[in-house]
Amino acid sequence: MKTKLLLVLFTALVLINKSYGQFSFGVSPGIGLNSAYFGYKINNKIVPYIGFQYLNAKFKFEESGEKYDWDLNQVVSYSEKNIFSGSLYIPNIGVKYFIKQHNKIKAYLSLNISKPLLSGNLKYDGEEDEDFKESIKNISMWGGEFGFGVEYFFDENFSIGGEFGLRYLHLKYNDTYESDLYNPNTGNYQDTEIKNDYRFNMSPTFSRISLNYYFLKEE
């Protein structure tokens, strides 16, 4: 709900300030994830923006050989193939605020929030693992970044920047399953529900170089 509200506010600011603002686009190359953003420079200080990152991974494992089959009472040949594929989508929304300018250099503060979305599947010999599919749905993630950076403007419409800051990631996983509980007092088994609640937080620093394009202002 908060993300939708921020998107509505971003759209409203664009519509209200259309004749005075300036669209911007930027990319940040990196070793792990590359990112891109599209923003709207309202005035000389404020640039709200939306961004996107994407990661896709695939793992394939094959094993073949011979094993003893106890049902047939003989050695037989076997072959197994496991395939995992997954994708991580990271949309984000944020704002860049320029705090100081000296000649062609502008310093800024940046703040954004993101909602990573994970999808994936696991197959054993062509059959999809439904339990793994359900486990993916139980993973919830969100994150954010706060950084300080500078941009050097070669002209009014193009700049190169560097940024350093703190990144925060929160991951939560909930799982519930049924199990048998043995009661030694009665000598009987009874059904019980097991709940797992995993939470993971990480706060690494980051640094990035960005290329930024500010399109011509409307007259």
ABEGO torsion letter per residue (X at the ends): XAAAAAAAAAAAAAAAAAAABBBBBBBBBBAABBBBBBBBBABAABBBBBBBBBBBBBBBBBBBEBBBBAAAGBBBBBBBBBBBBBBBBBBBBBBBBBABBBEABBBBBBBBBBBBBBBBBBBBGGBBBAAAAAAAAABBBBBBBBBBBBBBBABAABBBBBBBBBBBBBBBBBBBBBBBBBBAAAGBBBBBBBBBBBBBBBBBBBBBBBBBBBBBBBX
